Amino acid sequence: MEAVSGVERALERLDKALMDEGAALRRTTVDAEHLQSRVRKVGRILAKVTVPADDVVDAEIIDADPGK
């Protein structure tokens, strides 16, 4: 009888762990969607930004491997 009771407790713990994992995955999905929404909002804001020509910095391309 004690062995059956132990198995039942183990199954209950497994079910609880699986439910917790499922809840964590759902939260992760919701968090990812929220983050994606915020990134899109920032992207829309940045798309409206203009930089005056006087503030543009000249750049130079530097070859990472000059031996080639």
PDB file of N, CA, C and O in Angstrom:
ATOM      1  N   MET A   1       0.830  -1.197   0.000  1.00  0.00           N
ATOM      2  CA  MET A   1       0.000   0.000   0.000  1.00  0.00           C
ATOM      3  C   MET A   1       0.872   1.256   0.000  1.00  0.00           C
ATOM      4  O   MET A   1       0.543   2.245  -0.655  1.00  0.00           O
ATOM      5  N   GLU A   2       1.975   1.212   0.731  1.00  0.00           N
ATOM      6  CA  GLU A   2       2.868   2.361   0.814  1.00  0.00           C
ATOM      7  C   GLU A   2       3.509   2.664  -0.539  1.00  0.00           C
ATOM      8  O   GLU A   2       3.725   3.829  -0.875  1.00  0.00           O
ATOM      9  N   ALA A   3       3.813   1.624  -1.315  1.00  0.00           N
ATOM     10  CA  ALA A   3       4.414   1.813  -2.637  1.00  0.00           C
ATOM     11  C   ALA A   3       3.423   2.499  -3.575  1.00  0.00           C
ATOM     12  O   ALA A   3       3.804   3.385  -4.340  1.00  0.00           O
ATOM     13  N   VAL A   4       2.159   2.096  -3.517  1.00  0.00           N
ATOM     14  CA  VAL A   4       1.122   2.706  -4.355  1.00  0.00           C
ATOM     15  C   VAL A   4       0.953   4.168  -3.983  1.00  0.00           C
ATOM     16  O   VAL A   4       0.818   5.024  -4.857  1.00  0.00           O
ATOM     17  N   SER A   5       0.961   4.452  -2.709  1.00  0.00           N
ATOM     18  CA  SER A   5       0.835   5.828  -2.244  1.00  0.00           C
ATOM     19  C   SER A   5       2.021   6.668  -2.735  1.00  0.00           C
ATOM     20  O   SER A   5       1.850   7.818  -3.139  1.00  0.00           O
ATOM     21  N   GLY A   6       3.223   6.081  -2.694  1.00  0.00           N
ATOM     22  CA  GLY A   6       4.410   6.786  -3.184  1.00  0.00           C
ATOM     23  C   GLY A   6       4.321   7.083  -4.664  1.00  0.00           C
ATOM     24  O   GLY A   6       4.711   8.163  -5.108  1.00  0.00           O
ATOM     25  N   VAL A   7       3.810   6.132  -5.435  1.00  0.00           N
ATOM     26  CA  VAL A   7       3.652   6.330  -6.888  1.00  0.00           C
ATOM     27  C   VAL A   7       2.629   7.422  -7.158  1.00  0.00           C
ATOM     28  O   VAL A   7       2.825   8.255  -8.043  1.00  0.00           O
ATOM     29  N   GLU A   8       1.547   7.423  -6.406  1.00  0.00           N
ATOM     30  CA  GLU A   8       0.521   8.455  -6.580  1.00  0.00           C
ATOM     31  C   GLU A   8       1.088   9.845  -6.290  1.00  0.00           C
ATOM     32  O   GLU A   8       0.809  10.796  -7.019  1.00  0.00           O
ATOM     33  N   ARG A   9       1.881   9.959  -5.229  1.00  0.00           N
ATOM     34  CA  ARG A   9       2.505  11.252  -4.905  1.00  0.00           C
ATOM     35  C   ARG A   9       3.458  11.681  -6.018  1.00  0.00           C
ATOM     36  O   ARG A   9       3.512  12.855  -6.383  1.00  0.00           O
ATOM     37  N   ALA A  10       4.207  10.720  -6.550  1.00  0.00           N
ATOM     38  CA  ALA A  10       5.137  11.037  -7.639  1.00  0.00           C
ATOM     39  C   ALA A  10       4.380  11.506  -8.875  1.00  0.00           C
ATOM     40  O   ALA A  10       4.805  12.453  -9.537  1.00  0.00           O
ATOM     41  N   LEU A  11       3.266  10.857  -9.192  1.00  0.00           N
ATOM     42  CA  LEU A  11       2.459  11.278 -10.342  1.00  0.00           C
ATOM     43  C   LEU A  11       1.868  12.666 -10.126  1.00  0.00           C
ATOM     44  O   LEU A  11       1.810  13.467 -11.059  1.00  0.00           O
ATOM     45  N   GLU A  12       1.433  12.954  -8.913  1.00  0.00           N
ATOM     46  CA  GLU A  12       0.899  14.283  -8.612  1.00  0.00           C
ATOM     47  C   GLU A  12       1.975  15.350  -8.788  1.00  0.00           C
ATOM     48  O   GLU A  12       1.715  16.421  -9.336  1.00  0.00           O
ATOM     49  N   ARG A  13       3.186  15.047  -8.318  1.00  0.00           N
ATOM     50  CA  ARG A  13       4.295  15.999  -8.476  1.00  0.00           C
ATOM     51  C   ARG A  13       4.643  16.203  -9.943  1.00  0.00           C
ATOM     52  O   ARG A  13       4.927  17.322 -10.371  1.00  0.00           O
ATOM     53  N   LEU A  14       4.619  15.119 -10.711  1.00  0.00           N
ATOM     54  CA  LEU A  14       4.905  15.213 -12.144  1.00  0.00           C
ATOM     55  C   LEU A  14       3.845  16.058 -12.837  1.00  0.00           C
ATOM     56  O   LEU A  14       4.172  16.922 -13.651  1.00  0.00           O
ATOM     57  N   ASP A  15       2.569  15.811 -12.517  1.00  0.00           N
ATOM     58  CA  ASP A  15       1.488  16.607 -13.112  1.00  0.00           C
ATOM     59  C   ASP A  15       1.648  18.087 -12.769  1.00  0.00           C
ATOM     60  O   ASP A  15       1.471  18.951 -13.627  1.00  0.00           O
ATOM     61  N   LYS A  16       1.985  18.374 -11.507  1.00  0.00           N
ATOM     62  CA  LYS A  16       2.164  19.767 -11.087  1.00  0.00           C
ATOM     63  C   LYS A  16       3.341  20.404 -11.827  1.00  0.00           C
ATOM     64  O   LYS A  16       3.263  21.554 -12.258  1.00  0.00           O
ATOM     65  N   ALA A  17       4.418  19.655 -11.970  1.00  0.00           N
ATOM     66  CA  ALA A  17       5.591  20.188 -12.677  1.00  0.00           C
ATOM     67  C   ALA A  17       5.261  20.459 -14.142  1.00  0.00           C
ATOM     68  O   ALA A  17       5.688  21.472 -14.696  1.00  0.00           O
ATOM     69  N   LEU A  18       4.511  19.571 -14.765  1.00  0.00           N
ATOM     70  CA  LEU A  18       4.132  19.781 -16.165  1.00  0.00           C
ATOM     71  C   LEU A  18       3.205  20.981 -16.307  1.00  0.00           C
ATOM     72  O   LEU A  18       3.320  21.748 -17.263  1.00  0.00           O
ATOM     73  N   MET A  19       2.284  21.144 -15.355  1.00  0.00           N
ATOM     74  CA  MET A  19       1.389  22.302 -15.396  1.00  0.00           C
ATOM     75  C   MET A  19       2.185  23.589 -15.211  1.00  0.00           C
ATOM     76  O   MET A  19       1.932  24.582 -15.892  1.00  0.00           O
ATOM     77  N   ASP A  20       3.151  23.570 -14.286  1.00  0.00           N
ATOM     78  CA  ASP A  20       3.995  24.746 -14.072  1.00  0.00           C
ATOM     79  C   ASP A  20       4.803  25.072 -15.318  1.00  0.00           C
ATOM     80  O   ASP A  20       4.961  26.239 -15.676  1.00  0.00           O
ATOM     81  N   GLU A  21       5.320  24.025 -15.985  1.00  0.00           N
ATOM     82  CA  GLU A  21       6.099  24.239 -17.203  1.00  0.00           C
ATOM     83  C   GLU A  21       5.215  24.831 -18.299  1.00  0.00           C
ATOM     84  O   GLU A  21       5.636  25.741 -19.013  1.00  0.00           O
ATOM     85  N   GLY A  22       3.997  24.318 -18.433  1.00  0.00           N
ATOM     86  CA  GLY A  22       3.075  24.854 -19.429  1.00  0.00           C
ATOM     87  C   GLY A  22       2.741  26.308 -19.162  1.00  0.00           C
ATOM     88  O   GLY A  22       2.675  27.119 -20.085  1.00  0.00           O
ATOM     89  N   ALA A  23       2.531  26.637 -17.887  1.00  0.00           N
ATOM     90  CA  ALA A  23       2.235  28.026 -17.530  1.00  0.00           C
ATOM     91  C   ALA A  23       3.433  28.914 -17.838  1.00  0.00           C
ATOM     92  O   ALA A  23       3.268  30.034 -18.322  1.00  0.00           O
ATOM     93  N   ALA A  24       4.634  28.423 -17.563  1.00  0.00           N
ATOM     94  CA  ALA A  24       5.846  29.200 -17.852  1.00  0.00           C
ATOM     95  C   ALA A  24       5.985  29.431 -19.353  1.00  0.00           C
ATOM     96  O   ALA A  24       6.356  30.526 -19.777  1.00  0.00           O
ATOM     97  N   LEU A  25       5.694  28.424 -20.152  1.00  0.00           N
ATOM     98  CA  LEU A  25       5.784  28.584 -21.611  1.00  0.00           C
ATOM     99  C   LEU A  25       4.769  29.602 -22.114  1.00  0.00           C
ATOM    100  O   LEU A  25       5.073  30.401 -23.000  1.00  0.00           O
ATOM    101  N   ARG A  26       3.560  29.575 -21.548  1.00  0.00           N
ATOM    102  CA  ARG A  26       2.548  30.553 -21.957  1.00  0.00           C
ATOM    103  C   ARG A  26       2.984  31.958 -21.566  1.00  0.00           C
ATOM    104  O   ARG A  26       2.812  32.897 -22.343  1.00  0.00           O
ATOM    105  N   ARG A  27       3.551  32.114 -20.360  1.00  0.00           N
ATOM    106  CA  ARG A  27       4.031  33.427 -19.942  1.00  0.00           C
ATOM    107  C   ARG A  27       5.158  33.898 -20.851  1.00  0.00           C
ATOM    108  O   ARG A  27       5.224  35.075 -21.204  1.00  0.00           O
ATOM    109  N   THR A  28       6.038  32.986 -21.229  1.00  0.00           N
ATOM    110  CA  THR A  28       7.152  33.337 -22.101  1.00  0.00           C
ATOM    111  C   THR A  28       6.632  33.831 -23.440  1.00  0.00           C
ATOM    112  O   THR A  28       7.153  34.803 -23.987  1.00  0.00           O
ATOM    113  N   THR A  29       5.619  33.179 -23.970  1.00  0.00           N
ATOM    114  CA  THR A  29       5.027  33.589 -25.248  1.00  0.00           C
ATOM    115  C   THR A  29       4.410  34.978 -25.125  1.00  0.00           C
ATOM    116  O   THR A  29       4.598  35.821 -26.002  1.00  0.00           O
ATOM    117  N   VAL A  30       3.679  35.218 -24.049  1.00  0.00           N
ATOM    118  CA  VAL A  30       3.051  36.527 -23.833  1.00  0.00           C
ATOM    119  C   VAL A  30       4.128  37.596 -23.679  1.00  0.00           C
ATOM    120  O   VAL A  30       4.012  38.685 -24.241  1.00  0.00           O
ATOM    121  N   ASP A  31       5.178  37.283 -22.915  1.00  0.00           N
ATOM    122  CA  ASP A  31       6.271  38.246 -22.729  1.00  0.00           C
ATOM    123  C   ASP A  31       6.955  38.555 -24.057  1.00  0.00           C
ATOM    124  O   ASP A  31       7.292  39.708 -24.326  1.00  0.00           O
ATOM    125  N   ALA A  32       7.161  37.533 -24.888  1.00  0.00           N
ATOM    126  CA  ALA A  32       7.809  37.735 -26.186  1.00  0.00           C
ATOM    127  C   ALA A  32       6.938  38.605 -27.089  1.00  0.00           C
ATOM    128  O   ALA A  32       7.453  39.485 -27.779  1.00  0.00           O
ATOM    129  N   GLU A  33       5.631  38.372 -27.093  1.00  0.00           N
ATOM    130  CA  GLU A  33       4.731  39.184 -27.911  1.00  0.00           C
ATOM    131  C   GLU A  33       4.737  40.636 -27.422  1.00  0.00           C
ATOM    132  O   GLU A  33       4.719  41.566 -28.228  1.00  0.00           O
ATOM    133  N   HIS A  34       4.760  40.821 -26.116  1.00  0.00           N
ATOM    134  CA  HIS A  34       4.795  42.180 -25.549  1.00  0.00           C
ATOM    135  C   HIS A  34       6.092  42.881 -25.953  1.00  0.00           C
ATOM    136  O   HIS A  34       6.076  44.044 -26.357  1.00  0.00           O
ATOM    137  N   LEU A  35       7.207  42.173 -25.841  1.00  0.00           N
ATOM    138  CA  LEU A  35       8.498  42.744 -26.217  1.00  0.00           C
ATOM    139  C   LEU A  35       8.527  43.090 -27.704  1.00  0.00           C
ATOM    140  O   LEU A  35       9.031  44.144 -28.090  1.00  0.00           O
ATOM    141  N   GLN A  36       7.986  42.202 -28.535  1.00  0.00           N
ATOM    142  CA  GLN A  36       7.951  42.461 -29.974  1.00  0.00           C
ATOM    143  C   GLN A  36       7.120  43.711 -30.268  1.00  0.00           C
ATOM    144  O   GLN A  36       7.495  44.513 -31.122  1.00  0.00           O
ATOM    145  N   SER A  37       6.018  43.880 -29.583  1.00  0.00           N
ATOM    146  CA  SER A  37       5.180  45.060 -29.758  1.00  0.00           C
ATOM    147  C   SER A  37       5.944  46.331 -29.395  1.00  0.00           C
ATOM    148  O   SER A  37       5.857  47.335 -30.102  1.00  0.00           O
ATOM    149  N   ARG A  38       6.690  46.285 -28.296  1.00  0.00           N
ATOM    150  CA  ARG A  38       7.458  47.457 -27.875  1.00  0.00           C
ATOM    151  C   ARG A  38       8.581  47.775 -28.857  1.00  0.00           C
ATOM    152  O   ARG A  38       8.861  48.941 -29.134  1.00  0.00           O
ATOM    153  N   VAL A  39       9.226  46.725 -29.386  1.00  0.00           N
ATOM    154  CA  VAL A  39      10.298  46.939 -30.359  1.00  0.00           C
ATOM    155  C   VAL A  39       9.737  47.570 -31.626  1.00  0.00           C
ATOM    156  O   VAL A  39      10.355  48.466 -32.202  1.00  0.00           O
ATOM    157  N   ARG A  40       8.577  47.110 -32.058  1.00  0.00           N
ATOM    158  CA  ARG A  40       7.943  47.709 -33.239  1.00  0.00           C
ATOM    159  C   ARG A  40       7.612  49.173 -32.996  1.00  0.00           C
ATOM    160  O   ARG A  40       7.789  50.009 -33.881  1.00  0.00           O
ATOM    161  N   LYS A  41       7.131  49.484 -31.796  1.00  0.00           N
ATOM    162  CA  LYS A  41       6.801  50.873 -31.464  1.00  0.00           C
ATOM    163  C   LYS A  41       8.058  51.739 -31.525  1.00  0.00           C
ATOM    164  O   LYS A  41       8.026  52.837 -32.080  1.00  0.00           O
ATOM    165  N   VAL A  42       9.156  51.257 -30.962  1.00  0.00           N
ATOM    166  CA  VAL A  42      10.413  52.001 -31.022  1.00  0.00           C
ATOM    167  C   VAL A  42      10.853  52.163 -32.466  1.00  0.00           C
ATOM    168  O   VAL A  42      11.328  53.230 -32.854  1.00  0.00           O
ATOM    169  N   GLY A  43      10.700  51.116 -33.266  1.00  0.00           N
ATOM    170  CA  GLY A  43      11.055  51.194 -34.684  1.00  0.00           C
ATOM    171  C   GLY A  43      10.255  52.258 -35.418  1.00  0.00           C
ATOM    172  O   GLY A  43      10.799  52.994 -36.241  1.00  0.00           O
ATOM    173  N   ARG A  44       8.961  52.338 -35.120  1.00  0.00           N
ATOM    174  CA  ARG A  44       8.126  53.368 -35.763  1.00  0.00           C
ATOM    175  C   ARG A  44       8.575  54.763 -35.351  1.00  0.00           C
ATOM    176  O   ARG A  44       8.588  55.684 -36.167  1.00  0.00           O
ATOM    177  N   ILE A  45       8.943  54.915 -34.084  1.00  0.00           N
ATOM    178  CA  ILE A  45       9.416  56.220 -33.612  1.00  0.00           C
ATOM    179  C   ILE A  45      10.727  56.575 -34.302  1.00  0.00           C
ATOM    180  O   ILE A  45      10.894  57.697 -34.778  1.00  0.00           O
ATOM    181  N   LEU A  46      11.656  55.624 -34.358  1.00  0.00           N
ATOM    182  CA  LEU A  46      12.956  55.891 -34.979  1.00  0.00           C
ATOM    183  C   LEU A  46      12.838  56.144 -36.480  1.00  0.00           C
ATOM    184  O   LEU A  46      13.653  56.867 -37.052  1.00  0.00           O
ATOM    185  N   ALA A  47      11.839  55.558 -37.115  1.00  0.00           N
ATOM    186  CA  ALA A  47      11.647  55.773 -38.550  1.00  0.00           C
ATOM    187  C   ALA A  47      11.289  57.226 -38.842  1.00  0.00           C
ATOM    188  O   ALA A  47      11.502  57.701 -39.958  1.00  0.00           O
ATOM    189  N   LYS A  48      10.751  57.932 -37.861  1.00  0.00           N
ATOM    190  CA  LYS A  48      10.358  59.327 -38.045  1.00  0.00           C
ATOM    191  C   LYS A  48      11.492  60.302 -37.755  1.00  0.00           C
ATOM    192  O   LYS A  48      11.375  61.495 -38.035  1.00  0.00           O
ATOM    193  N   VAL A  49      12.580  59.801 -37.200  1.00  0.00           N
ATOM    194  CA  VAL A  49      13.689  60.674 -36.802  1.00  0.00           C
ATOM    195  C   VAL A  49      14.482  61.102 -38.024  1.00  0.00           C
ATOM    196  O   VAL A  49      14.781  60.293 -38.903  1.00  0.00           O
ATOM    197  N   THR A  50      14.814  62.368 -38.068  1.00  0.00           N
ATOM    198  CA  THR A  50      15.671  62.864 -39.143  1.00  0.00           C
ATOM    199  C   THR A  50      16.943  63.428 -38.531  1.00  0.00           C
ATOM    200  O   THR A  50      16.946  63.943 -37.413  1.00  0.00           O
ATOM    201  N   VAL A  51      18.006  63.318 -39.283  1.00  0.00           N
ATOM    202  CA  VAL A  51      19.297  63.820 -38.813  1.00  0.00           C
ATOM    203  C   VAL A  51      19.735  64.916 -39.766  1.00  0.00           C
ATOM    204  O   VAL A  51      19.859  64.674 -40.966  1.00  0.00           O
ATOM    205  N   PRO A  52      19.972  66.115 -39.256  1.00  0.00           N
ATOM    206  CA  PRO A  52      20.439  67.183 -40.136  1.00  0.00           C
ATOM    207  C   PRO A  52      21.784  66.797 -40.780  1.00  0.00           C
ATOM    208  O   PRO A  52      22.598  66.100 -40.175  1.00  0.00           O
ATOM    209  N   ALA A  53      21.991  67.261 -42.001  1.00  0.00           N
ATOM    210  CA  ALA A  53      23.201  66.909 -42.742  1.00  0.00           C
ATOM    211  C   ALA A  53      24.461  67.368 -42.021  1.00  0.00           C
ATOM    212  O   ALA A  53      25.507  66.736 -42.169  1.00  0.00           O
ATOM    213  N   ASP A  54      24.395  68.435 -41.255  1.00  0.00           N
ATOM    214  CA  ASP A  54      25.572  68.926 -40.543  1.00  0.00           C
ATOM    215  C   ASP A  54      26.024  67.969 -39.447  1.00  0.00           C
ATOM    216  O   ASP A  54      27.190  67.987 -39.053  1.00  0.00           O
ATOM    217  N   ASP A  55      25.104  67.126 -38.947  1.00  0.00           N
ATOM    218  CA  ASP A  55      25.431  66.221 -37.851  1.00  0.00           C
ATOM    219  C   ASP A  55      25.912  64.849 -38.326  1.00  0.00           C
ATOM    220  O   ASP A  55      26.214  63.979 -37.508  1.00  0.00           O
ATOM    221  N   VAL A  56      25.982  64.658 -39.627  1.00  0.00           N
ATOM    222  CA  VAL A  56      26.418  63.369 -40.154  1.00  0.00           C
ATOM    223  C   VAL A  56      27.925  63.260 -39.989  1.00  0.00           C
ATOM    224  O   VAL A  56      28.667  64.182 -40.328  1.00  0.00           O
ATOM    225  N   VAL A  57      28.357  62.152 -39.479  1.00  0.00           N
ATOM    226  CA  VAL A  57      29.788  61.925 -39.257  1.00  0.00           C
ATOM    227  C   VAL A  57      30.335  61.137 -40.438  1.00  0.00           C
ATOM    228  O   VAL A  57      29.753  60.136 -40.854  1.00  0.00           O
ATOM    229  N   ASP A  58      31.465  61.602 -40.975  1.00  0.00           N
ATOM    230  CA  ASP A  58      32.106  60.858 -42.052  1.00  0.00           C
ATOM    231  C   ASP A  58      32.652  59.557 -41.490  1.00  0.00           C
ATOM    232  O   ASP A  58      33.141  59.514 -40.361  1.00  0.00           O
ATOM    233  N   ALA A  59      32.567  58.502 -42.281  1.00  0.00           N
ATOM    234  CA  ALA A  59      33.045  57.200 -41.829  1.00  0.00           C
ATOM    235  C   ALA A  59      34.043  56.653 -42.827  1.00  0.00           C
ATOM    236  O   ALA A  59      34.039  57.015 -44.003  1.00  0.00           O
ATOM    237  N   GLU A  60      34.879  55.794 -42.345  1.00  0.00           N
ATOM    238  CA  GLU A  60      35.883  55.158 -43.189  1.00  0.00           C
ATOM    239  C   GLU A  60      35.798  53.663 -42.971  1.00  0.00           C
ATOM    240  O   GLU A  60      35.695  53.203 -41.834  1.00  0.00           O
ATOM    241  N   ILE A  61      35.842  52.895 -44.061  1.00  0.00           N
ATOM    242  CA  ILE A  61      35.808  51.449 -43.958  1.00  0.00           C
ATOM    243  C   ILE A  61      37.231  50.959 -43.682  1.00  0.00           C
ATOM    244  O   ILE A  61      38.165  51.291 -44.412  1.00  0.00           O
ATOM    245  N   ILE A  62      37.378  50.182 -42.644  1.00  0.00           N
ATOM    246  CA  ILE A  62      38.676  49.628 -42.288  1.00  0.00           C
ATOM    247  C   ILE A  62      38.653  48.140 -42.576  1.00  0.00           C
ATOM    248  O   ILE A  62      37.788  47.415 -42.083  1.00  0.00           O
ATOM    249  N   ASP A  63      39.595  47.692 -43.368  1.00  0.00           N
ATOM    250  CA  ASP A  63      39.669  46.273 -43.721  1.00  0.00           C
ATOM    251  C   ASP A  63      40.156  45.485 -42.509  1.00  0.00           C
ATOM    252  O   ASP A  63      41.225  45.758 -41.963  1.00  0.00           O
ATOM    253  N   ALA A  64      39.355  44.503 -42.096  1.00  0.00           N
ATOM    254  CA  ALA A  64      39.707  43.715 -40.920  1.00  0.00           C
ATOM    255  C   ALA A  64      40.911  42.823 -41.174  1.00  0.00           C
ATOM    256  O   ALA A  64      41.615  42.464 -40.231  1.00  0.00           O
ATOM    257  N   ASP A  65      41.166  42.453 -42.435  1.00  0.00           N
ATOM    258  CA  ASP A  65      42.280  41.568 -42.756  1.00  0.00           C
ATOM    259  C   ASP A  65      43.061  42.203 -43.911  1.00  0.00           C
ATOM    260  O   ASP A  65      42.840  41.842 -45.066  1.00  0.00           O
ATOM    261  N   PRO A  66      43.963  43.135 -43.624  1.00  0.00           N
ATOM    262  CA  PRO A  66      44.681  43.845 -44.697  1.00  0.00           C
ATOM    263  C   PRO A  66      45.643  42.953 -45.480  1.00  0.00           C
ATOM    264  O   PRO A  66      46.150  43.374 -46.520  1.00  0.00           O
ATOM    265  N   GLY A  67      45.908  41.730 -45.010  1.00  0.00           N
ATOM    266  CA  GLY A  67      46.840  40.846 -45.704  1.00  0.00           C
ATOM    267  C   GLY A  67      46.271  40.220 -46.971  1.00  0.00           C
ATOM    268  O   GLY A  67      47.022  39.639 -47.755  1.00  0.00           O
ATOM    269  N   LYS A  68      45.009  40.321 -47.181  1.00  0.00           N
ATOM    270  CA  LYS A  68      44.404  39.676 -48.380  1.00  0.00           C
ATOM    271  C   LYS A  68      44.517  40.515 -49.599  1.00  0.00           C
ATOM    272  O   LYS A  68      44.061  40.113 -50.670  1.00  0.00           O
TER     273      LYS A  68
END
